[in-house]
Amino acid sequence: MDFIFAQNHPSVFEKKGDPYNLIRLGWGFDIQLKHQIINFNVTVNNLPNVAYFDYLLTLKDVGIYNTGRNISVNLKIPFGLKR
């Protein structure tokens, strides 16, 4: 969980900003099939889908928010080369 506090004292290249909270959630496991290990992961960023501006975001001036909810599914099947 990220707690971002209000930016009330910006530097030269920053602007004032409102506070926001971001929640990340992830889950994964490994499966072994014979001699092969398979890794599976699911990750969710910005779970409550908060609309927010990062303080240093250059697109803030044109009203474009940062990325909303993002769900990633990852499947890894490593392989090795034998000599």
N, C-alpha and C positions, 0 to 999 in steps of 0.2 A: 504494500500500500504506500503510495506517495502522498504526502501532505504538502501542498504548495501554498505558502502564505501570501497575503497581499503584498504587492510591490508598491510601497508608498514612497520610497526614496530612490528613484531610478537614476542611473548614470547617464552620460551624454547620449548613448545610442540605445537606451531602453525607454520604455514608456510605463506608466502606471498600469497595474494589473490587478484583477480580482483573484481571491483565493479559490483553489479547487482541490479535489481529492481524486486520485486515480487508483483503481484496484486492478491488480494482475492476479490471474489464477492459472495454475498449470498442473498437469497430471501426466505421468508417463510410467511405462513398465518395459521390461525386457522379456523376450520369449526365446528359449533355446530349442531349436528343432535339429536334432542330431548334433552336428558339429557347428551349426550356424546360429548366431545370435541375432535376433531382430529387435530393434528398439522402436517403440511407438510413443509419441508425445502429443498432447493437445494443450495449447496455451491460448488464453484469452487476455488481451490487453484492453484497458478502459472498459471494464465489465459493465458499469452502469451507463455507458455511452454519454459521458459528460462532454458538452461543447465547451472548449476552453482555448485560450490563446496562450502560447508560451511567451514569456516575457521578451525573449530575443527573436521571436519569429518575425521575419521581414514581411510576411503576407498579412500581418495584423492590420496594417494600414488600409488594405483593400477589403477587409472583412472576411477573410478566409480562415476558418478555424483549423486547429490541428486535427490529426486523424481521429476518427471516432472509434467505436468498438472494432477490434481486429481479432479474428479467430484463426489460429494456425494449427494445422495438422501436419505432423512430421513422422515419416517412416524411414528408418535407416536400416539398410541391409549391407553391412560392411563385407568386403571381400578382400582376399589376399592373393598375391601372386607367389607361386612356388617355383623354385629353381629346379 
